[in-house]
Amino acid sequence: RAARNSGSLVVPVGLAFEAIYGSDKDLFKSLYAADGSHPSELGAYLAACVFIETLTNRDAAQIKWNGSLDSSVANVLKQAAKQASN
């Protein structure tokens, strides 16, 4: 609400995490580092995809770079980013 009232842009990373939580609890757990608080490589990749979707209006699914992630996992994360950004 604060962003809406101030005309600010919100990057909905939390909604992307929530989408993964609702569809795959094991994958959701892997979004966090061992401390259970900070993002793992997967969580950081998901957040980056949401930023790309939000800031550039570019479909994250079109990104060819998956880092060290398996392409099928990267694709799931890209789809969650798209879902959160729409």
PDB file of N, CA, C and O in Angstrom:
ATOM      1  N   ARG A   1       0.823  -1.186   0.000  1.00  0.00           N
ATOM      2  CA  ARG A   1       0.000   0.000   0.000  1.00  0.00           C
ATOM      3  C   ARG A   1       0.870   1.254   0.000  1.00  0.00           C
ATOM      4  O   ARG A   1       0.552   2.232  -0.675  1.00  0.00           O
ATOM      5  N   ALA A   2       1.966   1.224   0.757  1.00  0.00           N
ATOM      6  CA  ALA A   2       2.856   2.382   0.799  1.00  0.00           C
ATOM      7  C   ALA A   2       3.435   2.670  -0.582  1.00  0.00           C
ATOM      8  O   ALA A   2       3.549   3.829  -0.981  1.00  0.00           O
ATOM      9  N   ALA A   3       3.798   1.620  -1.310  1.00  0.00           N
ATOM     10  CA  ALA A   3       4.346   1.826  -2.656  1.00  0.00           C
ATOM     11  C   ALA A   3       3.291   2.417  -3.577  1.00  0.00           C
ATOM     12  O   ALA A   3       3.568   3.335  -4.350  1.00  0.00           O
ATOM     13  N   ARG A   4       2.100   1.892  -3.490  1.00  0.00           N
ATOM     14  CA  ARG A   4       1.000   2.407  -4.320  1.00  0.00           C
ATOM     15  C   ARG A   4       0.729   3.874  -4.009  1.00  0.00           C
ATOM     16  O   ARG A   4       0.549   4.681  -4.920  1.00  0.00           O
ATOM     17  N   ASN A   5       0.701   4.216  -2.737  1.00  0.00           N
ATOM     18  CA  ASN A   5       0.424   5.592  -2.327  1.00  0.00           C
ATOM     19  C   ASN A   5       1.522   6.565  -2.744  1.00  0.00           C
ATOM     20  O   ASN A   5       1.260   7.744  -2.980  1.00  0.00           O
ATOM     21  N   SER A   6       2.765   6.058  -2.833  1.00  0.00           N
ATOM     22  CA  SER A   6       3.875   6.939  -3.191  1.00  0.00           C
ATOM     23  C   SER A   6       4.268   6.832  -4.666  1.00  0.00           C
ATOM     24  O   SER A   6       5.177   7.524  -5.124  1.00  0.00           O
ATOM     25  N   GLY A   7       3.582   5.966  -5.401  1.00  0.00           N
ATOM     26  CA  GLY A   7       3.908   5.789  -6.806  1.00  0.00           C
ATOM     27  C   GLY A   7       5.196   5.022  -7.029  1.00  0.00           C
ATOM     28  O   GLY A   7       5.809   5.123  -8.091  1.00  0.00           O
ATOM     29  N   SER A   8       5.605   4.259  -6.035  1.00  0.00           N
ATOM     30  CA  SER A   8       6.846   3.500  -6.123  1.00  0.00           C
ATOM     31  C   SER A   8       6.620   2.152  -6.792  1.00  0.00           C
ATOM     32  O   SER A   8       5.506   1.629  -6.811  1.00  0.00           O
ATOM     33  N   LEU A   9       7.677   1.611  -7.328  1.00  0.00           N
ATOM     34  CA  LEU A   9       7.654   0.303  -7.954  1.00  0.00           C
ATOM     35  C   LEU A   9       7.967  -0.762  -6.905  1.00  0.00           C
ATOM     36  O   LEU A   9       8.865  -0.579  -6.083  1.00  0.00           O
ATOM     37  N   VAL A  10       7.242  -1.853  -6.931  1.00  0.00           N
ATOM     38  CA  VAL A  10       7.491  -2.977  -6.035  1.00  0.00           C
ATOM     39  C   VAL A  10       7.936  -4.164  -6.878  1.00  0.00           C
ATOM     40  O   VAL A  10       7.296  -4.509  -7.871  1.00  0.00           O
ATOM     41  N   VAL A  11       9.025  -4.778  -6.475  1.00  0.00           N
ATOM     42  CA  VAL A  11       9.504  -5.991  -7.121  1.00  0.00           C
ATOM     43  C   VAL A  11       9.019  -7.146  -6.246  1.00  0.00           C
ATOM     44  O   VAL A  11       9.531  -7.336  -5.143  1.00  0.00           O
ATOM     45  N   PRO A  12       8.037  -7.922  -6.722  1.00  0.00           N
ATOM     46  CA  PRO A  12       7.344  -8.900  -5.877  1.00  0.00           C
ATOM     47  C   PRO A  12       8.084 -10.227  -5.685  1.00  0.00           C
ATOM     48  O   PRO A  12       7.568 -11.289  -6.033  1.00  0.00           O
ATOM     49  N   VAL A  13       9.286 -10.155  -5.132  1.00  0.00           N
ATOM     50  CA  VAL A  13      10.074 -11.363  -4.917  1.00  0.00           C
ATOM     51  C   VAL A  13       9.352 -12.316  -3.961  1.00  0.00           C
ATOM     52  O   VAL A  13       9.356 -13.529  -4.168  1.00  0.00           O
ATOM     53  N   GLY A  14       8.741 -11.771  -2.929  1.00  0.00           N
ATOM     54  CA  GLY A  14       8.022 -12.614  -1.969  1.00  0.00           C
ATOM     55  C   GLY A  14       6.914 -13.415  -2.616  1.00  0.00           C
ATOM     56  O   GLY A  14       6.666 -14.557  -2.228  1.00  0.00           O
ATOM     57  N   LEU A  15       6.242 -12.832  -3.599  1.00  0.00           N
ATOM     58  CA  LEU A  15       5.180 -13.560  -4.295  1.00  0.00           C
ATOM     59  C   LEU A  15       5.740 -14.723  -5.105  1.00  0.00           C
ATOM     60  O   LEU A  15       5.085 -15.757  -5.242  1.00  0.00           O
ATOM     61  N   ALA A  16       6.944 -14.560  -5.640  1.00  0.00           N
ATOM     62  CA  ALA A  16       7.577 -15.652  -6.376  1.00  0.00           C
ATOM     63  C   ALA A  16       7.950 -16.792  -5.420  1.00  0.00           C
ATOM     64  O   ALA A  16       7.754 -17.964  -5.742  1.00  0.00           O
ATOM     65  N   PHE A  17       8.481 -16.447  -4.256  1.00  0.00           N
ATOM     66  CA  PHE A  17       8.779 -17.467  -3.248  1.00  0.00           C
ATOM     67  C   PHE A  17       7.493 -18.177  -2.828  1.00  0.00           C
ATOM     68  O   PHE A  17       7.476 -19.395  -2.651  1.00  0.00           O
ATOM     69  N   GLU A  18       6.432 -17.416  -2.674  1.00  0.00           N
ATOM     70  CA  GLU A  18       5.141 -17.983  -2.289  1.00  0.00           C
ATOM     71  C   GLU A  18       4.623 -18.944  -3.361  1.00  0.00           C
ATOM     72  O   GLU A  18       4.050 -19.984  -3.036  1.00  0.00           O
ATOM     73  N   ALA A  19       4.820 -18.602  -4.633  1.00  0.00           N
ATOM     74  CA  ALA A  19       4.385 -19.481  -5.722  1.00  0.00           C
ATOM     75  C   ALA A  19       5.120 -20.819  -5.665  1.00  0.00           C
ATOM     76  O   ALA A  19       4.520 -21.874  -5.870  1.00  0.00           O
ATOM     77  N   ILE A  20       6.414 -20.768  -5.386  1.00  0.00           N
ATOM     78  CA  ILE A  20       7.185 -22.011  -5.257  1.00  0.00           C
ATOM     79  C   ILE A  20       6.708 -22.788  -4.031  1.00  0.00           C
ATOM     80  O   ILE A  20       6.560 -24.008  -4.086  1.00  0.00           O
ATOM     81  N   TYR A  21       6.471 -22.091  -2.939  1.00  0.00           N
ATOM     82  CA  TYR A  21       5.984 -22.746  -1.721  1.00  0.00           C
ATOM     83  C   TYR A  21       4.683 -23.501  -1.995  1.00  0.00           C
ATOM     84  O   TYR A  21       4.494 -24.616  -1.509  1.00  0.00           O
ATOM     85  N   GLY A  22       3.794 -22.896  -2.769  1.00  0.00           N
ATOM     86  CA  GLY A  22       2.507 -23.517  -3.055  1.00  0.00           C
ATOM     87  C   GLY A  22       2.586 -24.694  -4.008  1.00  0.00           C
ATOM     88  O   GLY A  22       1.670 -25.514  -4.062  1.00  0.00           O
ATOM     89  N   SER A  23       3.673 -24.784  -4.760  1.00  0.00           N
ATOM     90  CA  SER A  23       3.736 -25.849  -5.754  1.00  0.00           C
ATOM     91  C   SER A  23       4.769 -26.935  -5.449  1.00  0.00           C
ATOM     92  O   SER A  23       4.621 -28.066  -5.914  1.00  0.00           O
ATOM     93  N   ASP A  24       5.802 -26.618  -4.681  1.00  0.00           N
ATOM     94  CA  ASP A  24       6.873 -27.601  -4.455  1.00  0.00           C
ATOM     95  C   ASP A  24       7.622 -27.256  -3.162  1.00  0.00           C
ATOM     96  O   ASP A  24       8.550 -26.448  -3.162  1.00  0.00           O
ATOM     97  N   LYS A  25       7.204 -27.879  -2.080  1.00  0.00           N
ATOM     98  CA  LYS A  25       7.786 -27.568  -0.760  1.00  0.00           C
ATOM     99  C   LYS A  25       9.285 -27.882  -0.705  1.00  0.00           C
ATOM    100  O   LYS A  25      10.041 -27.151  -0.066  1.00  0.00           O
ATOM    101  N   ASP A  26       9.720 -28.950  -1.361  1.00  0.00           N
ATOM    102  CA  ASP A  26      11.145 -29.286  -1.343  1.00  0.00           C
ATOM    103  C   ASP A  26      11.959 -28.233  -2.086  1.00  0.00           C
ATOM    104  O   ASP A  26      13.018 -27.818  -1.614  1.00  0.00           O
ATOM    105  N   LEU A  27      11.474 -27.804  -3.236  1.00  0.00           N
ATOM    106  CA  LEU A  27      12.159 -26.755  -3.975  1.00  0.00           C
ATOM    107  C   LEU A  27      12.161 -25.467  -3.149  1.00  0.00           C
ATOM    108  O   LEU A  27      13.159 -24.748  -3.119  1.00  0.00           O
ATOM    109  N   PHE A  28      11.049 -25.181  -2.484  1.00  0.00           N
ATOM    110  CA  PHE A  28      10.977 -23.982  -1.639  1.00  0.00           C
ATOM    111  C   PHE A  28      12.081 -23.997  -0.582  1.00  0.00           C
ATOM    112  O   PHE A  28      12.749 -22.986  -0.362  1.00  0.00           O
ATOM    113  N   LYS A  29      12.270 -25.143   0.069  1.00  0.00           N
ATOM    114  CA  LYS A  29      13.314 -25.244   1.098  1.00  0.00           C
ATOM    115  C   LYS A  29      14.685 -24.979   0.508  1.00  0.00           C
ATOM    116  O   LYS A  29      15.556 -24.430   1.182  1.00  0.00           O
ATOM    117  N   SER A  30      14.884 -25.361  -0.741  1.00  0.00           N
ATOM    118  CA  SER A  30      16.198 -25.172  -1.361  1.00  0.00           C
ATOM    119  C   SER A  30      16.441 -23.723  -1.801  1.00  0.00           C
ATOM    120  O   SER A  30      17.536 -23.390  -2.256  1.00  0.00           O
ATOM    121  N   LEU A  31      15.434 -22.866  -1.669  1.00  0.00           N
ATOM    122  CA  LEU A  31      15.615 -21.451  -1.987  1.00  0.00           C
ATOM    123  C   LEU A  31      16.395 -20.718  -0.903  1.00  0.00           C
ATOM    124  O   LEU A  31      16.809 -19.574  -1.093  1.00  0.00           O
ATOM    125  N   TYR A  32      16.596 -21.385   0.238  1.00  0.00           N
ATOM    126  CA  TYR A  32      17.274 -20.773   1.380  1.00  0.00           C
ATOM    127  C   TYR A  32      18.605 -21.455   1.661  1.00  0.00           C
ATOM    128  O   TYR A  32      18.757 -22.659   1.452  1.00  0.00           O
ATOM    129  N   ALA A  33      19.560 -20.677   2.132  1.00  0.00           N
ATOM    130  CA  ALA A  33      20.853 -21.201   2.560  1.00  0.00           C
ATOM    131  C   ALA A  33      20.653 -22.020   3.839  1.00  0.00           C
ATOM    132  O   ALA A  33      19.558 -22.061   4.399  1.00  0.00           O
ATOM    133  N   ALA A  34      21.711 -22.658   4.279  1.00  0.00           N
ATOM    134  CA  ALA A  34      21.646 -23.527   5.459  1.00  0.00           C
ATOM    135  C   ALA A  34      21.154 -22.798   6.703  1.00  0.00           C
ATOM    136  O   ALA A  34      20.604 -23.427   7.607  1.00  0.00           O
ATOM    137  N   ASP A  35      21.342 -21.483   6.762  1.00  0.00           N
ATOM    138  CA  ASP A  35      20.889 -20.741   7.950  1.00  0.00           C
ATOM    139  C   ASP A  35      19.379 -20.537   7.971  1.00  0.00           C
ATOM    140  O   ASP A  35      18.831 -20.060   8.965  1.00  0.00           O
ATOM    141  N   GLY A  36      18.697 -20.899   6.871  1.00  0.00           N
ATOM    142  CA  GLY A  36      17.241 -20.789   6.819  1.00  0.00           C
ATOM    143  C   GLY A  36      16.726 -19.378   6.673  1.00  0.00           C
ATOM    144  O   GLY A  36      15.517 -19.152   6.724  1.00  0.00           O
ATOM    145  N   SER A  37      17.613 -18.431   6.492  1.00  0.00           N
ATOM    146  CA  SER A  37      17.215 -17.036   6.419  1.00  0.00           C
ATOM    147  C   SER A  37      17.629 -16.377   5.109  1.00  0.00           C
ATOM    148  O   SER A  37      16.839 -15.677   4.475  1.00  0.00           O
ATOM    149  N   HIS A  38      18.856 -16.608   4.720  1.00  0.00           N
ATOM    150  CA  HIS A  38      19.391 -15.979   3.512  1.00  0.00           C
ATOM    151  C   HIS A  38      19.111 -16.854   2.292  1.00  0.00           C
ATOM    152  O   HIS A  38      18.959 -18.069   2.416  1.00  0.00           O
ATOM    153  N   PRO A  39      19.044 -16.238   1.121  1.00  0.00           N
ATOM    154  CA  PRO A  39      18.761 -17.035  -0.071  1.00  0.00           C
ATOM    155  C   PRO A  39      19.957 -17.888  -0.483  1.00  0.00           C
ATOM    156  O   PRO A  39      21.113 -17.495  -0.329  1.00  0.00           O
ATOM    157  N   SER A  40      19.645 -19.046  -1.001  1.00  0.00           N
ATOM    158  CA  SER A  40      20.660 -19.895  -1.614  1.00  0.00           C
ATOM    159  C   SER A  40      20.892 -19.388  -3.031  1.00  0.00           C
ATOM    160  O   SER A  40      20.338 -18.362  -3.427  1.00  0.00           O
ATOM    161  N   GLU A  41      21.703 -20.101  -3.786  1.00  0.00           N
ATOM    162  CA  GLU A  41      21.900 -19.745  -5.192  1.00  0.00           C
ATOM    163  C   GLU A  41      20.563 -19.775  -5.938  1.00  0.00           C
ATOM    164  O   GLU A  41      20.301 -18.910  -6.774  1.00  0.00           O
ATOM    165  N   LEU A  42      19.721 -20.762  -5.640  1.00  0.00           N
ATOM    166  CA  LEU A  42      18.412 -20.844  -6.287  1.00  0.00           C
ATOM    167  C   LEU A  42      17.533 -19.660  -5.910  1.00  0.00           C
ATOM    168  O   LEU A  42      16.865 -19.078  -6.764  1.00  0.00           O
ATOM    169  N   GLY A  43      17.535 -19.306  -4.630  1.00  0.00           N
ATOM    170  CA  GLY A  43      16.735 -18.168  -4.181  1.00  0.00           C
ATOM    171  C   GLY A  43      17.193 -16.866  -4.798  1.00  0.00           C
ATOM    172  O   GLY A  43      16.374 -16.022  -5.162  1.00  0.00           O
ATOM    173  N   ALA A  44      18.504 -16.700  -4.916  1.00  0.00           N
ATOM    174  CA  ALA A  44      19.043 -15.487  -5.535  1.00  0.00           C
ATOM    175  C   ALA A  44      18.695 -15.448  -7.019  1.00  0.00           C
ATOM    176  O   ALA A  44      18.382 -14.386  -7.557  1.00  0.00           O
ATOM    177  N   TYR A  45      18.749 -16.597  -7.678  1.00  0.00           N
ATOM    178  CA  TYR A  45      18.393 -16.667  -9.096  1.00  0.00           C
ATOM    179  C   TYR A  45      16.918 -16.297  -9.282  1.00  0.00           C
ATOM    180  O   TYR A  45      16.570 -15.537 -10.186  1.00  0.00           O
ATOM    181  N   LEU A  46      16.061 -16.840  -8.420  1.00  0.00           N
ATOM    182  CA  LEU A  46      14.638 -16.514  -8.491  1.00  0.00           C
ATOM    183  C   LEU A  46      14.416 -15.017  -8.302  1.00  0.00           C
ATOM    184  O   LEU A  46      13.671 -14.397  -9.060  1.00  0.00           O
ATOM    185  N   ALA A  47      15.059 -14.440  -7.296  1.00  0.00           N
ATOM    186  CA  ALA A  47      14.923 -13.000  -7.053  1.00  0.00           C
ATOM    187  C   ALA A  47      15.396 -12.195  -8.265  1.00  0.00           C
ATOM    188  O   ALA A  47      14.749 -11.224  -8.656  1.00  0.00           O
ATOM    189  N   ALA A  48      16.513 -12.594  -8.853  1.00  0.00           N
ATOM    190  CA  ALA A  48      17.026 -11.889 -10.031  1.00  0.00           C
ATOM    191  C   ALA A  48      16.036 -11.962 -11.190  1.00  0.00           C
ATOM    192  O   ALA A  48      15.848 -10.985 -11.914  1.00  0.00           O
ATOM    193  N   CYS A  49      15.411 -13.111 -11.361  1.00  0.00           N
ATOM    194  CA  CYS A  49      14.416 -13.259 -12.431  1.00  0.00           C
ATOM    195  C   CYS A  49      13.224 -12.332 -12.207  1.00  0.00           C
ATOM    196  O   CYS A  49      12.692 -11.760 -13.158  1.00  0.00           O
ATOM    197  N   VAL A  50      12.811 -12.186 -10.962  1.00  0.00           N
ATOM    198  CA  VAL A  50      11.698 -11.282 -10.658  1.00  0.00           C
ATOM    199  C   VAL A  50      12.104  -9.835 -10.949  1.00  0.00           C
ATOM    200  O   VAL A  50      11.311  -9.062 -11.485  1.00  0.00           O
ATOM    201  N   PHE A  51      13.328  -9.476 -10.599  1.00  0.00           N
ATOM    202  CA  PHE A  51      13.816  -8.125 -10.904  1.00  0.00           C
ATOM    203  C   PHE A  51      13.819  -7.888 -12.413  1.00  0.00           C
ATOM    204  O   PHE A  51      13.394  -6.830 -12.877  1.00  0.00           O
ATOM    205  N   ILE A  52      14.291  -8.857 -13.169  1.00  0.00           N
ATOM    206  CA  ILE A  52      14.312  -8.711 -14.632  1.00  0.00           C
ATOM    207  C   ILE A  52      12.898  -8.530 -15.165  1.00  0.00           C
ATOM    208  O   ILE A  52      12.643  -7.632 -15.968  1.00  0.00           O
ATOM    209  N   GLU A  53      11.983  -9.378 -14.723  1.00  0.00           N
ATOM    210  CA  GLU A  53      10.585  -9.284 -15.163  1.00  0.00           C
ATOM    211  C   GLU A  53      10.013  -7.902 -14.847  1.00  0.00           C
ATOM    212  O   GLU A  53       9.373  -7.278 -15.693  1.00  0.00           O
ATOM    213  N   THR A  54      10.247  -7.437 -13.634  1.00  0.00           N
ATOM    214  CA  THR A  54       9.630  -6.194 -13.161  1.00  0.00           C
ATOM    215  C   THR A  54      10.274  -4.941 -13.750  1.00  0.00           C
ATOM    216  O   THR A  54       9.576  -4.025 -14.186  1.00  0.00           O
ATOM    217  N   LEU A  55      11.589  -4.905 -13.761  1.00  0.00           N
ATOM    218  CA  LEU A  55      12.279  -3.685 -14.173  1.00  0.00           C
ATOM    219  C   LEU A  55      12.405  -3.517 -15.687  1.00  0.00           C
ATOM    220  O   LEU A  55      12.488  -2.395 -16.185  1.00  0.00           O
ATOM    221  N   THR A  56      12.419  -4.632 -16.416  1.00  0.00           N
ATOM    222  CA  THR A  56      12.619  -4.537 -17.863  1.00  0.00           C
ATOM    223  C   THR A  56      11.406  -4.962 -18.682  1.00  0.00           C
ATOM    224  O   THR A  56      11.376  -4.777 -19.898  1.00  0.00           O
ATOM    225  N   ASN A  57      10.413  -5.528 -18.014  1.00  0.00           N
ATOM    226  CA  ASN A  57       9.249  -6.106 -18.699  1.00  0.00           C
ATOM    227  C   ASN A  57       9.672  -7.183 -19.690  1.00  0.00           C
ATOM    228  O   ASN A  57       8.971  -7.456 -20.664  1.00  0.00           O
ATOM    229  N   ARG A  58      10.818  -7.786 -19.432  1.00  0.00           N
ATOM    230  CA  ARG A  58      11.319  -8.869 -20.266  1.00  0.00           C
ATOM    231  C   ARG A  58      10.916 -10.194 -19.638  1.00  0.00           C
ATOM    232  O   ARG A  58      10.987 -10.358 -18.420  1.00  0.00           O
ATOM    233  N   ASP A  59      10.497 -11.129 -20.465  1.00  0.00           N
ATOM    234  CA  ASP A  59      10.096 -12.450 -19.998  1.00  0.00           C
ATOM    235  C   ASP A  59      11.335 -13.210 -19.529  1.00  0.00           C
ATOM    236  O   ASP A  59      12.230 -13.494 -20.325  1.00  0.00           O
ATOM    237  N   ALA A  60      11.387 -13.537 -18.252  1.00  0.00           N
ATOM    238  CA  ALA A  60      12.538 -14.250 -17.700  1.00  0.00           C
ATOM    239  C   ALA A  60      12.749 -15.592 -18.388  1.00  0.00           C
ATOM    240  O   ALA A  60      13.873 -16.095 -18.417  1.00  0.00           O
ATOM    241  N   ALA A  61      11.705 -16.174 -18.934  1.00  0.00           N
ATOM    242  CA  ALA A  61      11.840 -17.452 -19.640  1.00  0.00           C
ATOM    243  C   ALA A  61      12.742 -17.321 -20.861  1.00  0.00           C
ATOM    244  O   ALA A  61      13.261 -18.322 -21.355  1.00  0.00           O
ATOM    245  N   GLN A  62      12.932 -16.125 -21.344  1.00  0.00           N
ATOM    246  CA  GLN A  62      13.791 -15.899 -22.516  1.00  0.00           C
ATOM    247  C   GLN A  62      15.271 -15.790 -22.158  1.00  0.00           C
ATOM    248  O   GLN A  62      16.127 -15.742 -23.041  1.00  0.00           O
ATOM    249  N   ILE A  63      15.565 -15.752 -20.869  1.00  0.00           N
ATOM    250  CA  ILE A  63      16.955 -15.678 -20.424  1.00  0.00           C
ATOM    251  C   ILE A  63      17.604 -17.039 -20.654  1.00  0.00           C
ATOM    252  O   ILE A  63      17.091 -18.064 -20.203  1.00  0.00           O
ATOM    253  N   LYS A  64      18.708 -17.044 -21.343  1.00  0.00           N
ATOM    254  CA  LYS A  64      19.382 -18.299 -21.661  1.00  0.00           C
ATOM    255  C   LYS A  64      20.344 -18.748 -20.560  1.00  0.00           C
ATOM    256  O   LYS A  64      20.625 -19.939 -20.428  1.00  0.00           O
ATOM    257  N   TRP A  65      20.850 -17.790 -19.766  1.00  0.00           N
ATOM    258  CA  TRP A  65      21.823 -18.116 -18.730  1.00  0.00           C
ATOM    259  C   TRP A  65      21.120 -18.693 -17.507  1.00  0.00           C
ATOM    260  O   TRP A  65      20.201 -18.088 -16.956  1.00  0.00           O
ATOM    261  N   ASN A  66      21.571 -19.874 -17.092  1.00  0.00           N
ATOM    262  CA  ASN A  66      20.990 -20.528 -15.917  1.00  0.00           C
ATOM    263  C   ASN A  66      21.983 -20.655 -14.773  1.00  0.00           C
ATOM    264  O   ASN A  66      21.701 -21.316 -13.773  1.00  0.00           O
ATOM    265  N   GLY A  67      23.145 -20.024 -14.916  1.00  0.00           N
ATOM    266  CA  GLY A  67      24.165 -20.190 -13.892  1.00  0.00           C
ATOM    267  C   GLY A  67      24.537 -21.661 -13.806  1.00  0.00           C
ATOM    268  O   GLY A  67      24.682 -22.328 -14.831  1.00  0.00           O
ATOM    269  N   SER A  68      24.691 -22.162 -12.609  1.00  0.00           N
ATOM    270  CA  SER A  68      25.011 -23.578 -12.428  1.00  0.00           C
ATOM    271  C   SER A  68      23.754 -24.423 -12.202  1.00  0.00           C
ATOM    272  O   SER A  68      23.846 -25.606 -11.874  1.00  0.00           O
ATOM    273  N   LEU A  69      22.584 -23.808 -12.378  1.00  0.00           N
ATOM    274  CA  LEU A  69      21.332 -24.513 -12.132  1.00  0.00           C
ATOM    275  C   LEU A  69      20.973 -25.440 -13.283  1.00  0.00           C
ATOM    276  O   LEU A  69      21.256 -25.150 -14.445  1.00  0.00           O
ATOM    277  N   ASP A  70      20.357 -26.539 -12.948  1.00  0.00           N
ATOM    278  CA  ASP A  70      19.792 -27.424 -13.957  1.00  0.00           C
ATOM    279  C   ASP A  70      18.728 -26.638 -14.716  1.00  0.00           C
ATOM    280  O   ASP A  70      17.961 -25.889 -14.110  1.00  0.00           O
ATOM    281  N   SER A  71      18.677 -26.800 -16.019  1.00  0.00           N
ATOM    282  CA  SER A  71      17.751 -25.990 -16.822  1.00  0.00           C
ATOM    283  C   SER A  71      16.295 -26.204 -16.437  1.00  0.00           C
ATOM    284  O   SER A  71      15.498 -25.270 -16.517  1.00  0.00           O
ATOM    285  N   SER A  72      15.930 -27.416 -16.019  1.00  0.00           N
ATOM    286  CA  SER A  72      14.531 -27.643 -15.635  1.00  0.00           C
ATOM    287  C   SER A  72      14.180 -26.879 -14.356  1.00  0.00           C
ATOM    288  O   SER A  72      13.072 -26.358 -14.231  1.00  0.00           O
ATOM    289  N   VAL A  73      15.112 -26.810 -13.413  1.00  0.00           N
ATOM    290  CA  VAL A  73      14.889 -26.050 -12.177  1.00  0.00           C
ATOM    291  C   VAL A  73      14.851 -24.560 -12.500  1.00  0.00           C
ATOM    292  O   VAL A  73      13.980 -23.839 -12.014  1.00  0.00           O
ATOM    293  N   ALA A  74      15.787 -24.100 -13.313  1.00  0.00           N
ATOM    294  CA  ALA A  74      15.811 -22.691 -13.712  1.00  0.00           C
ATOM    295  C   ALA A  74      14.503 -22.301 -14.389  1.00  0.00           C
ATOM    296  O   ALA A  74      13.987 -21.206 -14.164  1.00  0.00           O
ATOM    297  N   ASN A  75      13.971 -23.187 -15.210  1.00  0.00           N
ATOM    298  CA  ASN A  75      12.703 -22.887 -15.895  1.00  0.00           C
ATOM    299  C   ASN A  75      11.542 -22.765 -14.912  1.00  0.00           C
ATOM    300  O   ASN A  75      10.672 -21.911 -15.084  1.00  0.00           O
ATOM    301  N   VAL A  76      11.521 -23.600 -13.898  1.00  0.00           N
ATOM    302  CA  VAL A  76      10.474 -23.497 -12.863  1.00  0.00           C
ATOM    303  C   VAL A  76      10.583 -22.156 -12.157  1.00  0.00           C
ATOM    304  O   VAL A  76       9.572 -21.499 -11.908  1.00  0.00           O
ATOM    305  N   LEU A  77      11.799 -21.750 -11.834  1.00  0.00           N
ATOM    306  CA  LEU A  77      12.005 -20.469 -11.151  1.00  0.00           C
ATOM    307  C   LEU A  77      11.615 -19.303 -12.049  1.00  0.00           C
ATOM    308  O   LEU A  77      11.025 -18.330 -11.580  1.00  0.00           O
ATOM    309  N   LYS A  78      11.937 -19.392 -13.322  1.00  0.00           N
ATOM    310  CA  LYS A  78      11.557 -18.337 -14.277  1.00  0.00           C
ATOM    311  C   LYS A  78      10.040 -18.218 -14.386  1.00  0.00           C
ATOM    312  O   LYS A  78       9.504 -17.113 -14.477  1.00  0.00           O
ATOM    313  N   GLN A  79       9.359 -19.343 -14.377  1.00  0.00           N
ATOM    314  CA  GLN A  79       7.894 -19.312 -14.452  1.00  0.00           C
ATOM    315  C   GLN A  79       7.288 -18.695 -13.181  1.00  0.00           C
ATOM    316  O   GLN A  79       6.309 -17.953 -13.250  1.00  0.00           O
ATOM    317  N   ALA A  80       7.877 -19.010 -12.035  1.00  0.00           N
ATOM    318  CA  ALA A  80       7.396 -18.404 -10.784  1.00  0.00           C
ATOM    319  C   ALA A  80       7.621 -16.894 -10.799  1.00  0.00           C
ATOM    320  O   ALA A  80       6.791 -16.135 -10.298  1.00  0.00           O
ATOM    321  N   ALA A  81       8.738 -16.462 -11.370  1.00  0.00           N
ATOM    322  CA  ALA A  81       9.015 -15.025 -11.480  1.00  0.00           C
ATOM    323  C   ALA A  81       7.981 -14.365 -12.363  1.00  0.00           C
ATOM    324  O   ALA A  81       7.491 -13.282 -12.042  1.00  0.00           O
ATOM    325  N   LYS A  82       7.642 -14.998 -13.467  1.00  0.00           N
ATOM    326  CA  LYS A  82       6.641 -14.464 -14.378  1.00  0.00           C
ATOM    327  C   LYS A  82       5.279 -14.358 -13.696  1.00  0.00           C
ATOM    328  O   LYS A  82       4.582 -13.350 -13.812  1.00  0.00           O
ATOM    329  N   GLN A  83       4.918 -15.429 -12.979  1.00  0.00           N
ATOM    330  CA  GLN A  83       3.631 -15.453 -12.266  1.00  0.00           C
ATOM    331  C   GLN A  83       3.567 -14.326 -11.232  1.00  0.00           C
ATOM    332  O   GLN A  83       2.545 -13.650 -11.112  1.00  0.00           O
ATOM    333  N   ALA A  84       4.638 -14.127 -10.502  1.00  0.00           N
ATOM    334  CA  ALA A  84       4.659 -13.098  -9.456  1.00  0.00           C
ATOM    335  C   ALA A  84       4.617 -11.704 -10.037  1.00  0.00           C
ATOM    336  O   ALA A  84       4.072 -10.791  -9.416  1.00  0.00           O
ATOM    337  N   SER A  85       5.182 -11.521 -11.213  1.00  0.00           N
ATOM    338  CA  SER A  85       5.292 -10.194 -11.809  1.00  0.00           C
ATOM    339  C   SER A  85       4.054  -9.766 -12.584  1.00  0.00           C
ATOM    340  O   SER A  85       3.919  -8.596 -12.941  1.00  0.00           O
ATOM    341  N   ASN A  86       3.170 -10.686 -12.841  1.00  0.00           N
ATOM    342  CA  ASN A  86       1.933 -10.343 -13.592  1.00  0.00           C
ATOM    343  C   ASN A  86       0.839  -9.839 -12.704  1.00  0.00           C
ATOM    344  O   ASN A  86      -0.247  -9.515 -13.185  1.00  0.00           O
TER     345      ASN A  86
END
